[in-house]
């Protein structure tokens, strides 16, 4: 089956599924109501607040936006957020280095220099991972009109996860990276 036909088929199935879920027919009986046991959720640590809910601005305005452009723009904004946070982590380490110089604390200087080098190496590897991962996600739709949307949505999701990872790792001890 050609890629465009598969893409169209997938889009039609997704549209039909969402319409059925929104407007059930009278013949459909709702599932019986059962009382599920309450689950106890682990308390969230003050150092790691729960991840904020992400609302998709492109899907929210589906009738008035061009998805290719919208998701590309949303990825640009998300990438800017990541870069801002990453710069702030580096600045925090540089501030720690300046303090260590003032105190002549060689072990802290060594620690912070290593932390900066490791963060830069990890970030470079992560960027390669993100790009390869999302390219692979879009590869299955090669040549289809939905491919750039899939790639950009993947880039947004993976970048948001990286933002959460950096916050969890570096916003500790009361450090605010805004």
C-alpha positions in Angstrom: 0.0 0.0 0.0 1.6 3.4 -1.0 2.6 5.7 1.9 0.1 8.4 1.0 -2.7 5.8 1.0 -1.6 4.4 4.4 -1.4 7.9 5.8 -4.8 8.8 4.6 -6.2 5.5 5.9 -4.6 6.2 9.3 -6.0 9.7 9.4 -9.5 8.6 8.5 -9.4 5.8 11.2 -8.2 8.3 13.8 -10.9 10.8 12.8 -13.6 8.1 12.9 -12.5 6.8 16.2 -12.5 10.3 17.8 -16.0 11.0 16.4 -17.4 7.7 17.7 -15.8 8.4 21.1 -17.4 11.9 21.2 -20.8 10.9 19.9 -21.7 7.3 20.9 -24.7 5.9 19.2 -27.8 5.0 21.2 -27.2 1.3 20.5 -23.9 1.5 22.4 -24.4 0.6 26.0 -22.1 2.3 28.4 -19.8 0.0 30.4 -21.2 -1.0 33.7 -20.2 1.2 36.5 -18.0 -0.5 39.0 -16.3 0.9 42.0 -12.6 0.5 41.4 -10.4 0.2 44.5 -8.7 3.5 45.3 -5.0 3.5 44.6 -2.6 5.2 46.8 -0.3 7.5 44.9 3.2 8.1 46.3 3.7 11.5 47.7 5.5 13.9 45.3 8.8 15.2 46.5 9.1 18.9 47.0 12.3 18.8 44.9 10.5 17.2 42.0 7.0 18.7 41.4 4.8 16.8 39.1 5.2 17.6 35.4 2.8 20.2 34.2 0.1 19.1 31.9 0.8 19.8 28.2 -2.1 21.1 26.1 -1.5 20.9 22.4 -2.1 24.4 21.0 -2.2 23.1 17.4 -4.8 20.5 18.1 -6.8 23.0 20.1 -7.2 25.2 17.0 -7.4 22.4 14.5 -9.8 24.2 12.2 -7.7 27.4 11.9 -4.1 26.3 11.8 -1.7 24.8 9.3 -0.3 21.8 11.3 3.1 21.7 9.6 3.7 25.3 10.5 2.1 25.1 13.9 4.1 22.1 15.1 7.4 23.5 13.6 6.7 26.7 15.6 5.8 24.9 18.8 9.1 22.9 18.5 11.0 26.1 18.0 9.5 27.5 21.3 10.1 24.3 23.2 13.7 24.2 22.0 14.2 27.8 23.1 12.9 26.8 26.5 15.4 24.0 26.7 18.3 26.2 25.6 17.3 28.8 28.2 17.3 26.2 30.9 20.5 24.7 29.8 22.3 28.1 29.7 21.0 28.7 33.2 22.4 25.4 34.5 25.8 26.3 33.0 25.6 29.8 34.6 24.8 28.2 37.9 27.9 26.1 37.7 30.0 29.0 36.6 28.7 31.0 39.6 29.7 28.0 41.8 33.2 28.1 40.2 33.5 31.8 40.9 32.6 31.2 44.6 35.1 28.3 44.8 37.8 30.6 43.4 37.1 33.2 46.1 37.3 30.5 48.8 40.3 28.8 47.1 38.4 25.5 47.2 40.2 23.3 44.8 38.0 20.2 45.2 34.9 22.3 44.4 36.6 23.8 41.4 37.4 20.3 40.1 33.9 19.1 40.9 32.2 22.0 39.1 34.6 21.8 36.1 33.8 18.1 35.7 30.1 18.7 36.1 30.1 21.3 33.3 32.1 19.0 31.0 29.8 16.1 31.7 26.7 18.2 31.2 28.0 19.5 27.8 28.8 15.9 26.7 25.5 14.6 27.9 23.6 17.4 26.1 25.5 16.9 22.8 24.7 13.1 23.0 21.1 13.9 23.9 20.7 16.2 20.9 22.0 13.4 18.6 19.6 10.9 20.2 16.6 13.3 19.9 17.3 14.0 16.2 17.9 10.3 15.3 14.9 9.1 17.3 12.4 11.6 15.8 13.8 11.1 12.3 13.2 7.4 12.7 9.7 8.1 13.9 9.0 10.1 10.8 10.8 7.6 8.5 7.8 5.3 8.6 5.8 8.0 6.8 8.5 8.9 4.3 7.1 11.0 1.5 3.7 11.5 3.2 2.3 14.8 4.1 2.0 13.9 7.8 5.8 13.1 8.1 6.9 16.6 9.2 4.0 16.7 11.8 5.1 13.4 13.3 8.7 14.5 13.4 7.9 17.9 15.0 5.5 16.4 17.6 8.2 13.8 18.5 10.8 16.6 18.8 8.4 18.6 21.1 7.7 15.6 23.3 11.3 14.4 23.6 12.5 18.0 24.3 9.8 18.5 27.0 11.1 15.3 28.6 14.6 16.6 28.5 13.5 19.9 30.2 11.9 17.8 33.0 15.1 15.7 33.3 17.3 18.8 33.6 15.0 20.4 36.2 14.9 17.2 38.3 18.7 16.9 38.2 19.7 20.5 38.7 16.9 22.3 40.5 18.0 20.9 43.9 18.8 22.4 47.2 16.5 25.4 46.5 18.2 26.2 43.2 15.9 28.0 40.7 17.0 27.9 37.1 14.5 30.5 35.8 
